[in-house]
Amino acid sequence: MSKKNKTAFVCDQCGADFPRWGGQCTSCGEWNTIKEVRLGGAERHNRTAGYAGSRSEVKLLSDVNLSQAERIFSGISEFDRVLGGGIVCGSVVLIGGAPGAGKSTLLLQAIANIAGRGVSVLYVSGEESLQQIAERAHRLKLPADKIMMLAETSVQRICDVMDEVKPQILVIDSIQVMHTQDTESAPGSVSQVRESASYLTQYAKKHDVSIFMVGHVTKDQSLAGPMTLSHIVDTQVMLGSTDDARFRVLRADKNRFGSVGELGFFAMDSTGLKEVKNPSAMFLNRPDKPSSGSVVTVLWEGTRPLLVEIQALVTECQYGNPRRLAVGFDQNRLAMLLAVLSRHGGIFTANDEIYANVVGGIKVTETSSDLAIVVGVVSSLRDKVIPHDTFFFGEIGLSGEIRPVANGHARLNDAAKHGFKKAVIPKANAPKKPIEGLKIYGVSTLSEALDILSEI
């Protein structure tokens, strides 16, 4: 049967297709990201299987089997938490991070624990030699007698080896160096990464093999390769460092088997990555003497609360154009909160420079920190010190109302366990039964919250 060669031009940032090459992608606006992709020869009558495996017959939704997928526990609770409670059999996980973040170290520790319980694992390295990996395992004092190793970059050869040894867990380090024989372009290109990931994903679904793929990142810390790579995999997690280089944060950006935004915390030392059981204590390492502009709030990350410190600094403008700088949350939201503070709180900051920062390098993606940010600005402006045993949370609306947030009771209980005595929260989040040792101030408007600052 004759084959037809196809060529396309694809943006490696957003995955948009173009009929011809161009300097700028009109979809995402990035420059020099459009690459020529050879799709290779494909028989006209042959249609490839989808990412979920082979084609199946039509079924009614009510006839689909609802049995829960079996999970394998890695022995690292923070890692299992981010994955949604363990490794799902037949799932494909993409883990990305900057060079030196600890991706290979974390995976090596996880599969060493899994192999120790009799689960067969295969580690495929396309970048490091087997000797380098063995030296790392020896340095980390990991049992290496049950981990199968393979140095290979051909996807077809890897699948042939898996047919022989039949592993339950496969690690690909990394997907950017893998290549498939059906695609003519060089390894690392858009087409090679996409086809290699698709080939491995189909194998995982057909044979119930759990696959971990290590992915490179670009200079802006986003995953390199085609955008379709994120759509192919079941779970995408990113491993990054906090402001303190000793700590690592594992975040789930996509998860078909668990909650998105789940965080796992690790500490890096000479023996590898160690779990941080109490991350709130890590982010609340404050000086003994309280200072103005420092406020504590309770975030909800994934399935657990997280206590963090927010700092604000209000200073007189020196150049006639006041700056508004936010680190750790949306700068536009800071500008909106300052407008609400001026309109409904009677506090004007138009002539002052304002800097706000979330301590520890955490990225705030929810609105429950609105009240803490505003209180921090007022605290710095008035030089009012907020006691260490007081915390704030609540969303602020444009009309100055304090809106309730999700999981309010769990946030209060977690803060009480850490020794906090006072809480200023939305009135709708106030519990019906008092919490021992915690005095709760329920507020419904911004002006009420500002009046309470004189009492605490």
C-alpha positions as CSV (number, residue, x, y, z in Angstrom):
1,M,0.0,0.0,0.0
2,S,1.4,3.4,-0.9
3,K,2.3,5.8,1.8
4,K,1.8,9.5,1.9
5,N,4.4,11.8,3.6
6,K,2.9,14.8,5.4
7,T,4.5,18.0,6.7
8,A,3.0,20.5,9.1
9,F,4.2,23.6,10.9
10,V,3.4,23.5,14.7
11,C,4.1,25.9,17.5
12,D,6.0,24.1,20.2
13,Q,4.5,26.4,22.9
14,C,0.8,26.2,22.3
15,G,0.5,23.4,19.7
16,A,-1.2,25.6,17.0
17,D,-1.0,24.3,13.4
18,F,-0.1,26.6,10.4
19,P,0.0,25.9,6.7
20,R,3.5,27.6,6.4
21,W,6.3,28.8,8.6
22,G,6.1,32.2,10.3
23,G,8.2,34.2,12.7
24,Q,5.5,34.7,15.3
25,C,2.7,32.4,16.4
26,T,-0.6,34.2,16.0
27,S,-2.2,32.0,18.7
28,C,0.1,32.6,21.7
29,G,2.1,35.5,20.4
30,E,5.5,33.8,21.0
31,W,8.4,34.4,18.5
32,N,10.5,31.7,16.7
33,T,8.4,28.8,18.1
34,I,6.9,27.5,14.9
35,K,8.8,24.3,13.8
36,E,8.4,22.1,10.7
37,V,7.1,18.7,11.6
38,R,7.4,15.6,9.4
39,L,4.4,13.4,10.3
40,G,6.0,10.4,8.5
41,G,4.5,7.9,6.1
42,A,1.1,6.4,7.1
43,E,-0.8,3.9,5.2
44,R,-4.1,5.4,4.0
45,H,-6.3,2.5,5.1
46,N,-4.6,2.2,8.6
47,R,-6.0,4.4,11.4
48,T,-3.8,4.4,14.5
49,A,-5.3,3.7,17.9
50,G,-6.1,6.5,20.3
51,Y,-4.2,7.5,23.4
52,A,-6.5,5.3,25.5
53,G,-5.5,2.1,23.7
54,S,-7.2,0.0,21.1
55,R,-10.6,0.8,19.6
56,S,-13.6,-0.6,21.5
57,E,-17.2,-1.2,20.8
58,V,-20.0,1.2,21.6
59,K,-21.4,0.9,25.1
60,L,-24.1,2.6,27.2
61,L,-22.7,4.7,30.0
62,S,-24.7,2.7,32.5
63,D,-22.9,-0.5,31.4
64,V,-19.4,0.8,32.0
65,N,-17.6,-1.0,34.9
66,L,-17.3,1.4,37.9
67,S,-14.7,-0.6,39.8
68,Q,-12.0,1.5,41.3
69,A,-8.6,1.4,39.7
70,E,-5.9,-0.4,41.8
71,R,-3.3,1.8,43.3
72,I,0.3,1.1,44.2
73,F,1.8,3.0,47.1
74,S,5.3,4.4,46.8
75,G,6.0,4.6,50.5
76,I,6.5,8.4,50.2
77,S,3.2,9.9,51.5
78,E,3.7,13.4,50.1
79,F,4.4,11.8,46.6
80,D,1.3,9.6,46.9
81,R,-0.8,12.6,48.1
82,V,0.0,14.6,45.0
83,L,-0.8,11.6,42.7
84,G,-4.2,11.4,44.3
85,G,-3.6,8.6,46.8
86,G,-1.1,6.4,45.1
87,I,0.0,5.2,41.6
88,V,-2.9,4.1,39.5
89,C,-2.2,0.9,37.4
90,G,-2.0,1.8,33.8
91,S,-1.6,5.6,34.4
92,V,0.9,7.9,32.7
93,V,2.5,10.6,34.8
94,L,4.6,13.4,33.5
95,I,7.0,15.0,36.0
96,G,8.8,18.2,35.1
97,G,11.2,20.6,36.8
98,A,14.3,22.6,36.4
99,P,17.7,20.8,36.1
100,G,18.8,19.8,39.6
101,A,15.3,20.0,41.1
102,G,15.4,16.4,42.1
103,K,13.1,14.6,39.6
104,S,15.4,11.6,39.1
105,T,16.2,11.4,42.8
106,L,12.5,11.4,43.8
107,L,11.6,8.7,41.2
108,L,14.6,6.6,42.2
109,Q,13.6,6.7,45.8
110,A,10.0,5.9,45.0
111,I,10.7,2.9,42.8
112,A,13.3,1.6,45.3
113,N,10.5,1.5,47.9
114,I,8.1,-0.1,45.4
115,A,10.6,-2.7,44.3
116,G,11.3,-3.7,47.9
117,R,7.7,-4.8,48.2
118,G,8.0,-7.2,45.3
119,V,6.6,-5.0,42.5
120,S,8.6,-5.2,39.3
121,V,10.0,-1.9,38.1
122,L,12.1,-0.9,35.1
123,Y,14.1,2.3,34.9
124,V,15.0,3.5,31.4
125,S,17.7,6.1,31.1
126,G,18.3,8.0,27.9
127,E,20.5,10.8,29.3
128,E,22.6,9.3,32.2
129,S,24.7,6.2,32.1
130,L,23.7,3.3,34.3
131,Q,26.9,3.8,36.3
132,Q,25.8,7.3,37.2
133,I,22.4,6.1,38.4
134,A,24.0,3.3,40.4
135,E,26.3,5.8,42.1
136,R,23.3,8.0,43.0
137,A,21.5,5.0,44.5
138,H,24.6,4.1,46.5
139,R,24.9,7.7,47.7
140,L,21.3,7.7,48.8
141,K,21.7,4.2,50.4
142,L,18.9,2.7,48.4
143,P,18.4,-1.0,47.8
144,A,19.4,-1.6,44.2
145,D,19.2,-5.4,43.9
146,K,15.5,-5.4,42.6
147,I,15.5,-2.4,40.2
148,M,15.9,-3.4,36.5
149,M,17.8,-0.9,34.5
150,L,18.0,-0.2,30.7
151,A,19.9,2.4,28.7
152,E,17.8,2.9,25.6
153,T,16.2,5.7,23.6
154,S,14.2,3.7,21.0
155,V,10.5,3.5,22.0
156,Q,10.0,0.3,20.0
157,R,13.0,-1.4,21.7
158,I,11.8,-0.3,25.1
159,C,8.4,-1.9,24.5
160,D,10.0,-5.1,23.3
161,V,12.0,-5.3,26.5
162,M,8.8,-4.7,28.5
163,D,7.2,-7.6,26.7
164,E,10.0,-9.8,28.0
165,V,10.4,-8.6,31.6
166,K,6.8,-7.4,32.1
167,P,7.3,-4.6,34.6
168,Q,4.5,-3.0,36.6
169,I,6.2,0.4,36.9
170,L,8.3,2.0,34.1
171,V,10.3,5.2,34.4
172,I,11.4,7.1,31.2
173,D,14.2,9.6,31.8
174,S,13.5,11.6,29.8
175,I,10.8,11.7,27.2
176,Q,12.7,14.5,25.2
177,V,15.5,12.1,24.2
178,M,13.2,9.2,23.1
179,H,12.5,8.5,19.4
180,T,10.2,6.3,17.4
181,Q,11.3,4.7,14.1
182,D,8.1,5.7,12.3
183,T,9.1,9.4,12.5
184,E,12.0,10.8,10.6
185,S,12.7,14.0,12.6
186,A,15.4,14.2,15.2
187,P,14.8,13.3,18.9
188,G,13.5,16.2,20.9
189,S,11.4,17.6,18.0
190,V,7.7,18.2,18.4
191,S,6.7,15.2,16.3
192,Q,9.2,12.8,18.1
193,V,8.1,13.8,21.6
194,R,4.4,13.6,20.7
195,E,4.7,10.2,18.9
196,S,6.9,8.7,21.5
197,A,4.6,9.7,24.3
198,S,1.6,8.5,22.4
199,Y,3.2,5.1,21.7
200,L,4.1,4.6,25.4
201,T,0.7,5.7,26.5
202,Q,-1.0,3.2,24.3
203,Y,1.2,0.5,25.7
204,A,0.4,1.5,29.3
205,K,-3.3,1.3,28.7
206,K,-3.2,-2.0,26.9
207,H,-0.9,-3.8,29.5
208,D,-1.8,-1.9,32.7
209,V,1.8,-0.6,33.1
210,S,2.2,2.6,35.1
211,I,4.6,4.9,33.4
212,F,6.5,7.9,34.7
213,M,7.9,10.3,32.1
214,V,10.5,12.9,33.1
215,G,10.1,16.1,31.1
216,H,12.4,19.1,30.5
217,V,11.3,22.7,31.1
218,T,11.8,25.9,29.2
219,K,13.4,29.1,30.5
220,D,10.0,30.3,31.9
221,Q,9.7,27.0,33.9
222,S,6.9,25.5,31.7
223,L,7.1,22.0,30.2
224,A,9.1,21.8,27.0
225,G,7.6,20.1,23.9
226,P,4.2,20.2,22.2
227,M,1.1,21.2,24.1
228,T,-0.4,17.9,23.2
229,L,2.0,16.2,25.6
230,S,0.0,17.5,28.5
231,H,-3.3,16.2,27.0
232,I,-1.9,12.7,26.4
233,V,-0.8,12.0,30.0
234,D,-3.1,11.3,32.9
235,T,-1.2,13.3,35.5
236,Q,1.2,16.2,35.2
237,V,3.2,17.3,38.2
238,M,6.0,20.0,38.5
239,L,8.8,19.8,41.0
240,G,10.3,23.2,42.0
241,S,12.2,24.9,44.8
242,T,11.0,27.5,47.2
243,D,13.0,30.7,48.1
244,D,14.9,28.5,50.5
245,A,16.9,26.1,48.2
246,R,16.7,23.3,50.7
247,F,13.0,22.7,50.1
248,R,11.2,21.3,47.1
249,V,7.5,21.7,46.3
250,L,5.7,19.1,44.1
251,R,2.5,20.5,42.5
252,A,-0.1,18.6,40.5
253,D,-1.1,20.7,37.5
254,K,-3.3,18.0,36.0
255,N,-4.7,14.8,37.6
256,R,-7.4,12.5,36.3
257,F,-7.2,10.5,39.5
258,G,-7.0,13.2,42.1
259,S,-7.4,16.9,42.9
260,V,-5.5,19.5,40.9
261,G,-3.3,21.9,42.8
262,E,-2.3,19.4,45.4
263,L,1.1,20.1,47.0
264,G,3.8,17.9,48.4
265,F,6.7,19.3,50.4
266,F,10.2,17.8,50.6
267,A,13.5,18.8,52.1
268,M,16.7,18.2,50.1
269,D,19.8,16.9,52.0
270,S,22.7,14.6,51.3
271,T,20.5,11.5,51.6
272,G,17.9,12.6,49.0
273,L,14.5,14.1,49.4
274,K,12.8,13.9,52.8
275,E,9.1,14.5,53.4
276,V,8.1,17.6,55.3
277,K,5.2,16.4,57.5
278,N,4.2,19.9,58.7
279,P,4.7,22.4,55.9
280,S,2.9,25.2,57.8
281,A,5.7,25.3,60.3
282,M,8.2,25.6,57.4
283,F,6.5,28.7,56.1
284,L,5.8,30.3,59.5
285,N,9.4,30.5,60.6
286,R,9.0,34.1,61.8
287,P,11.1,36.2,64.1
288,D,10.2,36.3,67.8
289,K,9.4,40.1,67.7
290,P,6.4,40.9,65.5
291,S,6.6,43.7,63.0
292,S,4.1,45.8,61.1
293,G,2.9,44.6,57.7
294,S,3.2,40.9,58.6
295,V,-0.1,38.9,58.5
296,V,-0.8,35.1,58.5
297,T,-3.5,33.6,56.4
298,V,-4.7,30.0,55.8
299,L,-4.7,28.8,52.2
300,W,-6.4,25.6,50.9
301,E,-4.0,23.7,48.7
302,G,-5.5,20.5,47.2
303,T,-6.9,18.6,50.1
304,R,-5.3,20.3,53.1
305,P,-4.9,23.8,54.7
306,L,-1.6,25.6,54.6
307,L,-0.6,28.5,56.9
308,V,1.5,31.1,55.2
309,E,2.8,34.6,56.0
310,I,2.0,37.6,53.8
311,Q,4.2,40.7,54.1
312,A,3.2,44.2,52.9
313,L,5.3,47.3,52.8
314,V,3.9,50.8,52.2
315,T,6.4,53.6,51.7
316,E,6.3,57.1,50.5
317,C,6.7,57.5,46.7
318,Q,10.0,59.1,45.7
319,Y,9.7,59.5,42.0
320,G,6.1,60.6,41.3
321,N,4.9,57.3,39.8
322,P,3.9,55.0,42.7
323,R,4.8,51.3,42.1
324,R,2.5,48.3,42.9
325,L,4.5,45.1,43.1
326,A,3.1,41.7,44.1
327,V,5.2,38.6,44.5
328,G,3.3,35.3,44.9
329,F,-0.1,36.4,43.7
330,D,-1.8,38.3,40.9
331,Q,-0.7,41.9,40.7
332,N,-4.0,43.0,39.2
333,R,-5.8,41.6,42.2
334,L,-3.6,43.8,44.5
335,A,-4.6,46.9,42.5
336,M,-8.3,45.9,42.8
337,L,-8.0,45.4,46.5
338,L,-6.4,48.8,46.9
339,A,-9.2,50.4,45.0
340,V,-11.8,48.7,47.3
341,L,-9.8,49.8,50.4
342,S,-9.9,53.4,49.1
343,R,-13.6,53.3,48.3
344,H,-15.1,51.3,51.1
345,G,-12.4,51.5,53.8
346,G,-11.6,55.2,53.6
347,I,-7.8,54.6,53.4
348,F,-6.1,56.2,50.4
349,T,-2.8,54.9,49.1
350,A,-2.7,56.5,45.7
351,N,0.5,58.4,46.5
352,D,2.3,55.5,48.2
353,E,4.4,52.7,46.8
354,I,3.1,49.3,47.9
355,Y,5.0,46.0,47.9
356,A,3.4,42.7,48.8
357,N,5.0,39.3,49.1
358,V,4.0,35.7,50.0
359,V,6.8,34.3,52.2
360,G,8.4,31.0,51.2
361,G,7.8,31.2,47.4
362,I,4.2,29.8,47.5
363,K,2.0,30.9,44.6
364,V,-1.5,32.0,45.9
365,T,-4.1,31.0,43.3
366,E,-7.3,31.4,45.4
367,T,-9.1,34.5,46.8
368,S,-9.1,33.6,50.5
369,S,-6.0,35.7,51.1
370,D,-7.7,39.0,50.1
371,L,-8.5,40.0,53.7
372,A,-4.9,39.2,54.8
373,I,-3.4,41.3,52.0
374,V,-5.5,44.3,52.8
375,V,-4.8,44.0,56.6
376,G,-1.1,43.8,55.8
377,V,-1.2,47.0,53.8
378,V,-3.2,48.8,56.6
379,S,-0.8,47.4,59.2
380,S,2.3,48.7,57.3
381,L,0.6,52.1,56.5
382,R,-0.4,52.7,60.2
383,D,2.6,51.0,61.7
384,K,0.2,48.7,63.5
385,V,1.7,45.4,64.7
386,I,-0.5,42.3,64.2
387,P,0.1,39.8,67.0
388,H,1.6,36.5,66.1
389,D,-1.4,34.5,67.4
390,T,-3.9,36.2,65.0
391,F,-4.7,35.1,61.4
392,F,-7.1,36.3,58.7
393,F,-8.9,34.8,55.7
394,G,-11.8,35.8,53.5
395,E,-12.6,37.0,50.0
396,I,-13.3,40.7,49.4
397,G,-15.9,41.8,46.9
398,L,-15.9,45.0,44.9
399,S,-18.7,46.4,47.1
400,G,-16.6,45.9,50.2
401,E,-18.3,42.8,51.5
402,I,-16.4,39.9,53.0
403,R,-17.4,36.7,51.2
404,P,-17.0,33.2,52.7
405,V,-14.5,30.7,51.4
406,A,-14.5,26.9,51.0
407,N,-13.4,24.6,53.9
408,G,-13.5,27.3,56.5
409,H,-13.9,24.9,59.5
410,A,-10.9,22.9,58.4
411,R,-8.8,26.0,58.1
412,L,-9.8,27.1,61.6
413,N,-9.0,23.7,63.2
414,D,-5.6,23.6,61.6
415,A,-4.7,27.1,62.8
416,A,-5.9,26.2,66.3
417,K,-3.6,23.2,66.3
418,H,-0.6,25.5,65.5
419,G,-1.3,27.7,68.5
420,F,-3.3,30.6,67.0
421,K,-5.7,32.3,69.4
422,K,-7.6,34.8,67.3
423,A,-9.2,34.6,63.9
424,V,-10.8,37.3,61.7
425,I,-12.9,35.5,59.1
426,P,-16.1,36.0,57.1
427,K,-19.3,35.8,59.3
428,A,-20.6,33.0,57.1
429,N,-17.6,30.9,57.9
430,A,-18.0,31.3,61.7
431,P,-18.7,27.8,63.2
432,K,-21.8,27.1,65.2
433,K,-19.8,25.5,68.0
434,P,-16.9,27.3,69.5
435,I,-13.4,26.0,68.9
436,E,-11.4,25.5,72.1
437,G,-8.7,28.1,72.6
438,L,-9.7,30.2,69.5
439,K,-11.6,33.5,69.6
440,I,-13.3,34.1,66.3
441,Y,-14.3,37.5,64.9
442,G,-16.9,37.2,62.2
443,V,-17.1,40.1,59.8
444,S,-19.3,40.9,56.8
445,T,-17.8,44.1,55.5
446,L,-14.3,45.5,55.1
447,S,-15.0,48.4,57.5
448,E,-15.9,45.9,60.2
449,A,-12.6,44.1,59.7
450,L,-10.6,47.3,59.9
451,D,-12.4,48.3,63.1
452,I,-11.5,45.1,64.8
453,L,-7.8,45.8,64.2
454,S,-7.9,48.2,67.1
455,E,-9.1,45.5,69.5
456,I,-6.5,42.8,68.7
